[in-house]
């Protein structure tokens, strides 16, 4: 089995913020989708990110470590959340991505994911479905 990153991207939105009822319906769709992924053995990990205004970039300049507020790349589109899934192949990962699109209505980028270090060890110990 391979692992894939399904990253959720959002950008400028001229729609009003969702009502509490709309947010409740969205969360219900997300919870149902995650339960479906889990039952199929595809769900590894997922989460929502705070907005880009909450980010801090850490970089090295010579011997100094510099921190700056804001995202690495300025722009209107940013990563808003993600899933790490386990899938037999790219086609299966794209099927899960389509379900995420249906649940949340935002574009999903699909990339093969290669865990490193401890995460790689833990993922190798995951029982096969």
GIWO-V204664 format. One record per backbone hydrogen bond with DSSP energy under -0.5 kcal/mol. CO is the residue of the C=O (numbers start at 1). NH is the residue of the N-H. Records with the same first field share a line. If there is no record, write none. Layout:
# GIWO-V204664
CO: NH / NH
This chain:
# GIWO-V204664
2: 87
3: 113
4: 6 / 85
5: 7 / 111
6: 83
7: 109
8: 80 / 81
9: 107
10: 78
19: 23
20: 24
21: 25
22: 26
23: 27
24: 28
25: 29
26: 30
27: 31
28: 32
29: 33
30: 34
31: 35
32: 36
33: 37
34: 38
35: 39
36: 40
37: 42 / 43
38: 41
42: 86
45: 84
47: 82
51: 54
52: 55
55: 70
57: 68
59: 66
61: 64
64: 61 / 66
66: 59
68: 57
72: 74
78: 10
80: 49
81: 8
82: 47
83: 6 / 85
84: 44 / 45
85: 4
87: 2
89: 93
90: 94
91: 95
92: 96
93: 97
94: 98
95: 99
96: 100
97: 101
98: 102
99: 103
100: 104
101: 105
107: 9
109: 7
111: 5
113: 3 / 115
116: 119 / 120
117: 121
118: 122
119: 123
120: 124
121: 125
123: 126
